[in-house]
Amino acid sequence: MSDLLRLATAGSVDDGKSTLVGRLLYDTKSVLADTLEAVHRASADRGLSTPDLSLLVDGLRAEREQGITIDVAYRYFATPNRSYVLADTPGHVQYTRNTVTGASTAQLAILLVDARKGVLEQTRRHAAVLALLGVPRLVLAVNKIDLVGFDKAVFDTISREFTEYVTGLGYTADALVIVPVSALHGDNVVERSEQTPWYTGPTLLEHLETVPVAPDPRDVPLRFPVQYVIRPRTPEHPDYRGYAGQVAAGVATPGDEVVVLPSGRRSRIERVDTADGPLGEATAGQSVTVLLADDIDISRGDVIAAADDQPKLVDELDATICWLAEKPLRAGARVLVKHGTRTVQAIVTELSGRFDEQNLSLVDGPEALSLNEIGRVVIRTSEQLPVDDYVASRRTGSFLVIDPADGGTLAAGLVGAPLPLRGGVPVQLSPGP
């Protein structure tokens, strides 16, 4: 069975993300015949002599009419070696919130730049968000290389500038690959281009096929947020008491010693059930029902965790957030915090810093965080939450900030999650405004 790679695309508007994704789908023969026929018809209606492959991705009518992506488009495709879940995210600055959504679970991100324009402000912003979210591997696709005559000097200049910038964000050389591509014509996307004899690295697909994927889930401790308590109380199952949810991290195995948080009660896993019968183990991402050996009072929002490696119980979050709302965030704001399956009341007690992603600097003590800005905050919660640092566990180290008035999402938050670094050390604080 092939393994799964979750990836996301990002970049400034009109850099060709949707065309690149369409090219990947087209050249890997992952497009149904009727879908491809519809794209040919739509392209002909526009007076195009070749199919507009971006239409394979831009599904919303508003996107097709404007020729831009304004939502996260998920696409699934497979090769004989690997299966893929790809999130094509928008390029406009006002849709940075969608980039956060699309990249939040990615194991690799493809960041595009237009070879004619080079590294832009939005390119840096997206790279900073990807680094903040802990996306472990990054590909820079220097697109539209055909429009600069396949010029090696242009490619080298962009490569040097981008490498210097993302090194400051904490990316190492083995986590970064830079590829010259033409998404429109397919150069170095799936097939190697004869137009770039000076490029000796992998094509985009060759890299996606061989890049290492997620680490062994056994290397991280169990985290199982309880979604629902199952008690049928039927003649067939009079005493059944199971805890349904999705394994957020680690492995749930019968016999394992566990602790239930926030109560702190200990037990062991007696059985792991599914609709198809019991399992010998359940790994991260699987939705199962866990039965414990002891009758413990457990409800939605509790977390079943490895007894020998527990998350911290805290009522104050020192966190990094990406603010996603039009109304600025100020200290004293009353919000809701959704962590795992638990939602609690909270108050933002302090704005301790705002990240300047262009200069890799931190502005101390800002008065507010505006739309798409990234900053450090302190949030006090009404109840204790079992959390991990984001760098240790992306699923249990992340949370959402919600508007209590209408339920809208205000921010994506990361517990701890130090802001991007320069040269491996924290960026220096600069005086506040």
PyMOL commands that set and color helices and strands:
alter all, ss='L'
color gray80, all
select helices_A, chain A and resi 17-27+33-45+53-56+61-66+93-103+121-132+145-148+152-168+173-175+204-210+217-219
alter helices_A, ss='H'
color red, helices_A
select strands_A, chain A and resi 3-11+73-78+82-88+108-114+137-143+176-180+223-230+242-246+251-252+257-261+265-273+282-283+287-292+303-306+312-323+334-339+342-356+361-364+374-387+398-402+409-415+429-430
alter strands_A, ss='S'
color yellow, strands_A
deselect
rebuild
show_as cartoon
